[in-house]
Amino acid sequence: MARKIAAVTGTPVAQFAKAPAHRFRPEQVRTSLHTSLSELGTDRVDLLLLHEAAPADVTNDLLAMLERLRAEGQIGAYGLATGRGETRAILAPYPGVFAFAQAPDSIWLRLQDKAGFDGVPVLATHSPLGAAFSDLVRRLQNQPEMQARWQERLEMDRLDVGQLARLFLAEAVDANGRGPVIFSLSNPANIRANMAILDNALPHQKIEQLRGLVGELSLTQ
């Protein structure tokens, strides 16, 4: 519920909802995994992610436990699924330890936080169509001159929400060369439209035009 509220309001989850304390102790991780395996009706998961982990949560004892679980065949690999800063802070002292990291990413976030994610082979990113995108759509709808400028620069006959979403998703895929871009939708038609981006790649020049427009917009805010 906290994540849903955060997505709508643009407020970080940590500001109004705290995870249970000490949930990353080695014995708790093993118990949590065994509960999940039982509920899934399997004896192995390919990837175990430490969700919302803070740097202090990741200890040598925890990593030793994860290695034992991998050696026992209960997990194939393990990784991180937390914030941008937390991900970098965890990866720094443990280069090459985590096989996978999942972190929020978008044009807007990269303008504010230019540091990347070194030390992880596979990077999954998410949230390219968040609160900042919704705010942009509202501004374009309410400011005809701005909409006309964006249409001209992007060489589009019209500029609706679907076209913008497709362009922002294409930019996100282009920006992440090490793994998937994750989006959450329930409408099958919208899912198919987003997946079509992979089959009909947009010209890189148009993606660069979008980055330039968002950069200009951020400078004026």
C-alpha positions in Angstrom: 0.0 0.0 0.0 2.9 2.4 0.9 4.4 1.8 -2.6 1.1 2.6 -4.3 0.7 5.8 -2.3 4.3 6.8 -3.1 3.8 6.2 -6.8 0.7 8.5 -6.9 2.1 11.2 -4.7 5.8 11.1 -5.8 6.7 10.8 -2.1 9.5 8.4 -1.2 8.2 5.4 0.7 10.7 5.9 3.5 9.1 9.2 4.4 5.9 7.7 5.8 6.4 3.9 5.9 9.2 2.0 7.5 10.1 -1.7 6.9 10.3 -4.0 9.8 13.7 -3.8 11.6 16.4 -6.4 11.3 14.7 -8.2 8.4 18.0 -8.9 6.7 19.6 -11.0 9.5 20.9 -14.3 7.9 18.4 -16.5 9.7 15.5 -14.3 8.7 16.6 -14.3 5.0 16.8 -18.1 5.1 13.4 -18.4 6.8 11.8 -15.9 4.3 13.2 -17.8 1.4 11.9 -21.2 2.7 8.5 -19.6 3.2 8.5 -18.4 -0.4 9.7 -21.7 -1.8 6.9 -23.5 0.1 4.2 -21.0 -1.2 5.6 -21.3 -4.7 5.7 -25.1 -4.6 9.3 -25.3 -5.7 12.7 -26.0 -4.2 14.7 -23.2 -6.1 14.4 -19.7 -7.3 16.7 -18.3 -10.1 17.2 -14.9 -8.4 16.8 -13.7 -4.8 16.6 -9.9 -4.4 17.2 -7.9 -1.2 14.3 -5.5 -1.5 14.6 -2.0 0.1 18.0 -3.0 1.7 20.1 -0.2 3.3 23.9 -0.4 3.2 23.9 -1.3 6.9 21.7 -4.3 6.2 24.4 -6.0 4.0 26.9 -7.7 6.2 29.6 -10.4 5.7 27.4 -12.8 7.6 24.5 -12.1 5.3 26.6 -12.6 2.2 28.0 -15.9 3.6 24.4 -17.1 4.1 23.5 -16.1 0.5 26.5 -18.0 -0.8 25.5 -21.1 1.2 22.0 -20.9 -0.2 23.5 -20.7 -3.7 25.9 -23.6 -3.1 22.9 -25.6 -1.8 21.1 -24.9 -5.0 18.2 -23.1 -3.4 18.9 -19.9 -5.3 20.7 -19.4 -8.6 22.0 -15.9 -7.9 21.3 -12.9 -5.6 21.0 -9.2 -6.1 19.6 -5.9 -4.9 16.3 -4.1 -5.4 16.6 -0.7 -3.6 17.2 3.0 -4.2 19.8 4.5 -6.4 22.1 5.8 -3.6 21.6 2.7 -1.5 22.5 0.5 -4.5 25.8 2.4 -5.1 26.7 2.4 -1.4 26.2 -1.4 -1.2 28.0 -2.2 -4.4 31.1 -0.1 -3.6 32.6 -2.3 -0.9 31.4 -5.5 -2.6 32.4 -5.2 -6.3 31.5 -8.3 -8.3 29.5 -9.9 -5.4 26.0 -9.2 -6.6 24.9 -10.6 -10.0 21.9 -8.3 -10.4 20.7 -4.8 -9.3 17.3 -3.3 -9.8 17.0 0.5 -9.3 14.7 3.4 -10.3 15.8 5.3 -13.4 14.4 8.0 -15.7 15.6 11.0 -17.7 14.6 13.2 -14.7 16.5 11.1 -12.2 19.7 11.1 -14.3 19.6 14.9 -14.6 19.6 15.1 -10.8 21.9 12.1 -10.1 24.5 11.5 -12.8 26.4 8.7 -11.1 26.0 5.2 -12.6 26.0 1.7 -11.1 29.4 0.1 -11.4 30.1 -3.3 -10.0 27.0 -5.2 -11.1 26.8 -7.3 -14.3 23.0 -7.0 -14.9 21.1 -3.8 -14.2 17.3 -3.6 -14.3 15.7 -0.2 -14.2 12.2 1.0 -13.6 9.9 4.0 -13.1 10.6 5.9 -16.4 6.9 6.9 -16.4 6.5 8.3 -12.9 5.2 11.5 -11.3 7.6 13.7 -13.4 6.1 12.2 -16.6 2.6 12.9 -15.4 3.5 16.5 -14.5 5.0 16.9 -18.0 1.8 15.7 -19.7 -0.3 18.1 -17.7 2.0 21.0 -18.6 1.9 20.1 -22.3 -1.9 19.9 -22.2 -2.2 23.3 -20.6 0.5 25.1 -22.5 -0.2 25.1 -26.3 3.1 27.0 -27.1 5.1 24.4 -25.2 3.3 21.6 -26.9 3.9 23.1 -30.3 7.6 23.5 -29.6 7.9 19.8 -28.5 6.0 18.7 -31.6 8.3 20.6 -33.8 11.5 19.4 -32.1 10.4 15.8 -32.0 9.0 15.9 -35.6 5.6 14.6 -34.6 2.3 15.4 -36.3 0.6 15.2 -32.9 1.8 14.8 -29.4 -0.5 12.6 -27.2 0.1 10.7 -24.0 0.6 7.4 -25.8 3.3 8.8 -28.1 5.1 10.5 -25.2 5.0 7.3 -23.1 6.4 5.3 -26.0 9.2 7.9 -26.5 10.1 7.9 -22.8 10.2 4.1 -22.6 12.4 4.0 -25.7 14.8 6.5 -24.1 14.9 4.3 -20.9 15.7 1.2 -23.0 18.4 3.1 -24.9 19.9 4.4 -21.6 20.2 0.9 -20.0 22.5 -1.3 -22.0 23.0 -3.8 -19.3 19.6 -5.2 -18.7 15.8 -4.9 -18.8 13.5 -1.9 -18.3 10.6 -2.7 -16.0 7.1 -1.2 -16.3 3.9 -2.1 -14.5 0.6 -2.1 -16.4 -2.6 -4.1 -16.3 -4.1 -3.1 -19.7 -3.1 -5.8 -22.3 -3.4 -3.2 -25.1 -0.9 -0.9 -23.4 1.4 -3.7 -22.6 1.5 -4.8 -26.3 2.1 -1.1 -27.4 5.0 -0.8 -25.0 6.5 -4.1 -26.1 6.3 -2.9 -29.8 9.1 -0.5 -28.9 11.5 -3.4 -29.0 10.3 -4.4 -32.5 10.2 -0.9 -33.9 13.1 1.1 -32.5 12.8 4.8 -32.7 15.6 6.8 -34.4 18.4 7.6 -31.9 18.2 11.3 -33.0 14.6 11.5 -31.8 15.7 10.1 -28.4 18.5 12.7 -28.2 16.0 15.4 -29.0 13.8 14.3 -26.1 16.8 14.4 -23.8 17.6 17.9 -24.9 14.0 19.1 -24.4 13.8 17.6 -20.9 17.2 19.1 -20.1 16.0 22.6 -21.2 12.8 22.1 -19.2 14.7 21.2 -16.1 16.9 24.3 -16.4 13.9 26.6 -16.5 12.2 25.0 -13.4 
